Amino acid sequence: MNVAATTDDTDYEEHTDAPESPPRARRRPGRIAMAVSVFGELLITGGLVLGLFVVYSLWWTNVVADRAADKQGDKVRDSWSHESTGPGALDTKNGIGFLHVPAMSKDEILVEKGTSTKILNDGVAGYYTDPVKATLPMSGKNGNFSLAAHRDGHGAKFHNIDKIEKGEPIVFETKDKWYVYKVYAVLPETSKFNVKVLSAIPKESGKKKAGKYITLTTCTPVYTSRYRYVVWGELERVVKVDSERTPPAELR
């Protein structure tokens, strides 16, 4: 560096002949950093996909199922209005009636034949045909009217089954009659392979004699299918449907 100085009061200037240093090249991210970045982006994408799937499973399937159930339920009520099928007819083509459980939901639940995923996904309750055959109340015979429905997604008709307590009413509505049951036992958790809860005489509920029972079953805990939740009721009375279809006192 050469510095030119003066003896008077004027400013001085600095001069340099040294070349400027070239700019430093930017470091490229290492392989590990690159991998971490890509992995992070994949996690974000995966989280978004998972979130959309949860929305689909827990909300959109309910919307679709409710639409299907309402449409099918309208067909059943329309057939009741226009077809003379006679008292106690066991027409299972579109559905056999509607379940009403005030403690669980204010909505009516269409009941159809079978408990396959295809049937229950339409937002209905299905009565068992396998491994134990349900006894339909319209038959007038002793037995167990055993039903199943989804607890989450696809209508989630039995979502609030845990709200049902002993003494609560369960009403099954058909074309000609209201079947009024009273809950007498609840089993919060049992194996999903426990078919004894569906027996004609559900001994696990404490009953030892033949009678007219109803059993509601669904998955538990919520959002899983690990175990089964079971509610048992016993028929208290049968009310004939009047011209206005006035519901029994338990539903008013």
Buried (B, 14 or more C-beta within 10 A) or exposed (E): EEEEEEEEEEEEEEEEEEEEEEEEEEEEEEEEEEEEEEEEEEEEEEEEEEEEEEEEBBEEBBEBBBEBBBEBBEBBBEBBEEEEEEEBBEBBEBBBBBBBBBBBBEBBBBBBBBBEEEBBBBBBBBBBBEEBBBBBBBEEEBBBBBBBBBBBBBBBBBBEBBEBEEEBBBBBBBBBBBBBBBBBBBBEEBEEEBBBBBBBBBEBBEBEEEBBBBBBBBBBEEEEEEBBBBBBBBBBEBBEBEEEEEBBEBBE
